[in-house]
Amino acid sequence: MQVTVNDILNATRGRLLNGSADTVINGFFTNSREIGSLPFKNALFVPIIGERVDAHNFIPQVVKDGAKAFFIKKGHELPSKIGETAAIEVDDTESALLDMGLWYRKQFNIPFIGITGSVGKTTTKEMVAAALSSINIHKTKGNANSTIGLPLTLFGLEYENEAAIIEMGISEFHEMEKLVEAGRPNHAIFTNVGSAHIGNLGSRENILKEKLHITDCFTEDSVLFINADDELLMKVAIENSEFRPKNVKHIVTFGISEKADFYASSITISDNGTDFVANYKSENGEAMSEQIHLKTLGLHNVRNALAAIAVVLKLGISPAVSKKGLAEYEPLPGRGNIIKSNGLTIIDDTYNASPDSMKASVQIIGEMRGGTEPINRRFVVFADVLELGEYAETEHYKVGEYIKIYNKENTENKIDYLITVGKDSEQIGLGVNSEDLETNPVTRHFSTNVEASDYLKSLLKKKDAIIVKGSRGMQTEEIINSLLNDN
């Protein structure tokens, strides 16, 4: 990217306090410590005012380290000794960053695919990128899907790109409207409606309505791709539904059930990954199918792959081509990676967690088959799900109830051990208890990852399978590392 300070002044309605309007800028950054490792030289610093730190305090240091420009919020005093560095006064630095994201976004007339949902945004984004590997695409790095991460993602666009895949996550009211105003997706995938951030948004219905603002900039040709297995989300597909935005003209569904436009059949899950048949109809209504292999596990990843196939077909690339990219897809660290170590099958799903993704983890390990060496016992390790507010106790308890029902319905492949870590996760163990002692997993609760790791290492044997999951703040990767180091 390359812009001038004058372009920035026009886009942000800012005022130049110091320096030249002709200064060229080719990148923005918000972390003052990153300036020495940025992939561009002429950088503009965006000081974000956080709950604990006002990054305006770091302006003198980033100027000293070589920043060519910076935003400064009205009311802040201009630092001394900034030389010819361009200082741009704006009403709000974060809003100015979004304004610049919109300005740069308008330079590109290519398909922009927005991805939202309570669970699976990053994995779906990566699968869409894999399915589109035959063309030049730009995508969100990691899960930089916030009002800060999204414009920084947009600045990575290059004129050679033929499509962009933009992850969009929210935790508060009106946040999606800000993201959409900058990113302006012309197609969108909605993965599911769960309880993540319900503490802030109040109900699943509110979560649905807020995330549906992803369609605010839709045109007559735009398509919303939704999960047909999500009962609440499917209400959007009903004509004249209270949930359906007026500007959503076209909806395509994906899921496990045959009612979906793109549905899966013949699903098998092993310690080598997941195989299934993707079924869909061609433009002339002919029934079509493709055999798909994924190197990751679980029905939720089947849905993610189906979403990718559906979107990519809309962009003119057939499933016969996109499945090759999906077969090469490697899950990001901590997102369902399969690790074989000393006879154990360890599923590292530690990156983050919600009550719904925990239920998906139960399905993953319960449905997994060991191939030539059948699985001996199944261990589930769950740490606290954070940011649930007043719903924390009930939502954790519901996960336990889910395991209880799962074990009663799947006695041959039941969860044998449930280990919980933290505080609120103890409710999972309380919810799992059943009068049927034969289907109850052995349940233990620990306060720390170290205690849980020591307990596991005293029990695990060859042919056992274990899945580990918890919110990012619980650092459950420590359990994975402990198990691997012991082996």
N, C-alpha and C positions, 0 to 999 in steps of 0.2 A: 504494500500500500504506500501511496505517497500523496500527501496533502500539504497545503500551506497553512500557516497560522491564520491567514485571511479567510480560507475556506472554513476553518474551525470557528472563527468569530461569527461568520454568517450562519453556520449550522446550529450553534449553541446560543446565538443572540448575546454573545459575550462582549466584554470590553477589554481592550489591550491596555494594560497598566505599565508594561515594560517590554523592551525588545522590539523586533521588527515583524510586521505582518507578512513579510516575504520569507520568513524562516520556513524551511521544509521539514515536515514531520513524516516519518514512515512507521510509527508504531506508538502504542499507548501501554502504560503499565500502572499497576496499583500497589504492588509490593515494593517498597523502597529498597529492600535487600536484593532484588533481582536485577538491578540495573547493570551489574557487571556481567551477567550471563544472558542478556537479551540478544535475540538473533538479528536485531536491527540497531542502528547507531543513533539516528536522530529521534530520540524518544521524548514523549510527553508524559509527565507524571500526573496521575489523577489521585489526589489525596482524599481518601474515604473517611468519613467521620463515623467511627464505630461506637459501641456501647462503652468501651473502656479507653480507647485511644483515638485521638484526632490526628490523622496522618499529615495534617498541615505542619505539624511539628518537625516532619522529616524533610520538608522542602529544602532547607539550606544544605542538607547532606546530599540529596539527589542532584542538586545543582552543582555541588562540588564534584560529584562523581560523574558528571557529564550530561545530565538531562538538558535538552534544548528548549524545553517549555514545560509549563505546569498550569493546571487550573487552580484557582483560589476562590473560595466561596465568599460572597459579599459579607462584610462585617469582620473579616480576618485582616490582620495587619500584614502588609507586604514586607517580607523579610529584607534585610539589608544584605549587601555584598552578593548580589545575584548577577552582576555584570550585564551582559546583553541577552540573558535568558528571557524568553518570551513568557510573560505572566498574563494569563487570561482570567479575568474576573467573571464568574458565572453565578446564577442564583443558587444552584446546587450542583456539586461536582458529580454525583452519581447520575443525576438527570442529564447533565451535559455529556457524560459518557454514552448514555443511551441515545441522545440526539446525534452524536457523531456516528454511532452504529447505524442509525437510520439513514443518515446522509450517505454512508458508504454502501449500505445495502441497496440503495436506489441505483447504484452504478451497474447492477447485474440483473439481466433479464433471463434468468434460468429458473428451473424448478427449485423451490425451497420447500423442503418437507419438515414440518414441525412435529416433534414427538413429545407427548405428555402422558400422564398417568401416575397412579400411586406407586406402582411397582414395575420394573422392567424397562424403564426409559433408556438407560445407557446400553443395556444388552440389545434392545431392539434397534437402537441407533447403529450399533456396531454390526448387527446382522444386515441391516439395510445397506450399510457401506460395503459389506462383503458381497452382497448380492449385486451391487452396482460396480464391482471391481473392474468390469470391462470398459468403464468410462472414467473420465477425470472428475472426481468429486471432492468436495470439502465437507468436513464434519466437525462437530464439537469434540474438543479434546477432553478425555476423561468424562467428568460430569459437570463441566463448567456451564451450568444451565440457568444461572441466576441473573439478576439485573446487572451484575458486574461481569459475570462470565460470558453471557450471551453477546454483548457488543465486542468483547475481546475476541470471541470466536468469529464474528463477522469481519473483523479487521484482517483475519487470515485468508479471506477470499482472494483468489487470483483470477485474472481474466481468462485463463485456460480452463477453469472449472466449468463442467457441464451440468452440475446439480449440487445442491447443498443440503446437508442433513443436520438440522438444528434441534438439539435437545432443549426442552423448556420445562423447568420445574418451579413450583410455587409452594409457599407455606403460609401465605397471608392473603387477605382480601385485596383485590385490585392489582395484585402483582403480575398476573398473566396479561392484563391489559397493557402494562408497561412493556413487557417482553414482546408482545405481538406488534406494538406500535413500531418497535425497532426492527424485529426480524421479519415480519410480514410473510408468514408461510402461505403458499398457495395450495398446499395439500397438508393433511395432518393425520397422524396416527394417535389414537387414544387407547392405551393398553388395558386399563382397568380403573375401577373406582374402589380404593381401599380405605383404610383408616389412618394412613400416614398423615400427620399434621392435623388430625381431627381436633386436637387440643386447641388449635388456633382457629380452625374454620367451623367447628361446631357440629357438623353432621356430614354424612356421606353425600347427601343431596347438595349441600353447599359446596362440597369438594367438586362434584360433577359440574355444577353451574359455573364455578370459578374457572375450572380448567377448560370448559367449552369456549371461553373467550379466545382460545387458540384459533377459532374460526372467524374472528372479527374482521379480518382483511380478505376473506374468501371472495372469489369471483364466481361467475356462472359456471365455469369449468372446474372449479375446485372440488376435491373429493375428501371426505372424512372417512377414515378407515377405523372401524371400531370392533372390539372384542365381543363376538356373539355369545360367549359363555358368561359374560357379566350381565346379570339380570337388570341391574339398575342402568348400566350404560346402554343396553338395548332399548330402553325407553326413548332414547334419542332417535332411533330408527322409525318410530311411529309418526306418521304424518300428523301435523297439528299438535304434537305433544308439547306440554308446557316446558319440557327440557330442550326441545329442538330449536336451535338458533334459526331465525328466519332466512339467513343467507346461506344455510347449508342445503344445497340442492341435490347433491349426490352422496350417497353413503354406500360403502362396500364393507362387508363383514368378514371376519376370519375367526376360526375357532375349531374346537374338537368336534362339536355336534354337526350333523349333516345339514342343519338349517342354515349354516354359514355359506357365504359365497365362495370362500376358500376354506376347505375343511380337511382335517387329517384323518387317515384311517391306517390300519395295520401298524400301530405304534409299538415299537419294542425298545426297551431301555436296558442297556448292559453297562458293564464297567468300561466299555470302549466308546460309549456315547449313546445317541438316540437315532433310530431309524423310523421313517414313516412315509406314507404316500400322501402327497399334496393333491387334492382334487379341486378342480375349478372348471369354469366354462369359457370357451373362446368367445371372441366378439360375435361370432355367428351362432352362438348357443351350443356348440359341440362340446360334449363332456371330454375333459382332458385330465391327465394325471402325470405326476413325476415322482420318482423315488428320491427321497431326500435323506442325506446322512449329516448329522451334527456331531461335533466332538464334545458336546456338552450334554447335560442331563435334564430331564424333567418335562412335564406337559406344558409348563409355562414357557419353556424355550421352543417348544413346537409351535405355540401360538405366536411367539415373537418371530419365528422363521416364516410362518404363514403371512404375517403382516408384511414382512420384507418382500416376499414373493408377490403379494398383491400390489404393493406400491410400485415395485420395479416393473411389473407388467403394465401398469398405467403409464409408465415412462417409456414404454416401447421395447422393453427387454424381456424376452420369453423366459419362463421358469427353466427351460432346458439349458439356458445360459446362466441364469442367476444361481441355480443349484450348485454349480461348480465353485462359485465364490463362497456359498454357505458351507460347503464341505471343507473349505480351508479355514473357516472362521475359528479363531482361538479365543476362548473367553478371557476377559481381562482378569488380572490377579484378584483373588478373593470373590469371584463371581461364578462359583460352581466348577472350579478347576478340579479335575480328577488326579489324585496323587497316589501312586503305588509305592509303598514303602514297607519292606520287610514282611511281606505277606498281608499287609493291611491295605484296604481301600479307603483313602481319606478324601472327603469332598470339602474343599475349602470354599465356603460361601460366606466368608467373614466380612466382606466389604461393608455391608450395611444390613438393616433388617426392618421389617414391619410385621405386624401380626399376619398379614396375608402372605408375605413371602416366607414366613415360618411354616405356614400350612403347606405351601408349595414344597418346602424342604422335606417335610414329612412324606409327601408323595414321592419325591425324588428317591429317597433312600428306601422307601417301602416298595416301590415298583422296580427298583434296580435288580437285575439278575447278574450273577457272577460269571456267566459263561461256562467255561470248562471247570472252574472251581467255584461251586455254589457258595453264596454268602452264609457264614455261620450265624453271627448275631449282628443286629443293627443298633447303633448307638446314635442318639440325637443329643447335641449339646447346644442349648439356647441361653444366651445372655439377655439382659434387659433390652427392650425396645424403648428408646427415649422419645421425648417430645409428644407423649400421649396425654399429658396434663391430667385432668380429672378422670380420664378414661383408662388410665394405666392399669388399674387393678382389674377391671372387667375385661379389657382387651387381652391381657395376658391369660386370664382365666379361660377365655374362649379358645385360645390356642390349645390349652390342656384338654378342654372338652372335645376339640377336633381330634386330638391324638387318641382319646378314649374311644370315640366312634370309629376312627380308622382301625384301631386294633381289633375291635369287635367284628368288623367287616372283613378283615384281612388277617385271620389268625395264623396262616402259614407264613406270612411275611410281615409279621407285626414288629413294632418298635420294641426292642428288648430292654433298652436302658434309656432313661431320660435324665440328663444332667443339666441343671440350671445354675446360672451364675449371676450374682448381683443382688438386687433388692426385689423389684417388682416381678421378676421372672419366677419367684417362688410360687406365685399364683398359678403358673402353668402346672406345676406338680399337684397343686390342690385341685385343679380342674380335671386332671387326668384320672383321678381315683375312681374306681368302679367297683361295684359289688362282685363282679366277675373277676376273681383274683387271677385266673389263668391268662386273661388278656391284659392285665395291668403290667406296664413296664416297671422295672426296678427304678425308683426315683430317688435322686439325691440332689440337695441344694448346697451351693457353696458361695461364699462371699467374694472369693478372688479367683482369677484365672489359674494361679499357681496351685491352689487347693484342688481345683477341678482337674488340672493336668496330672497331678500326682495320683488322684483317684483313678483316672483313666488308665494311666500307665501300669497300675497294679492289676488291671482287669483285662486289657486288650490282648487278643491272641490272633494268630494267623487266620485269615479268611474272615475276620470281622470287618465291618464297614462302619464308618463314622462320618457324620456331617456336623459342621460347626458353624453357628450363625449368631450374630448379635449386632446391635447398633454400632456405628463407627466409633463412638465414644467409649465403648466397652473393650475395644482393642483385643477382640477374641483371636486375632491372628497369633497372639502369644501362645495360645493353646496348640495351634497347628505347629508352630515352631518348636515347641517343647516336645511334641510327639515325634517330629522328624529328627530332632537332635538326639533323642533317646534311641532312635533306630539307626 
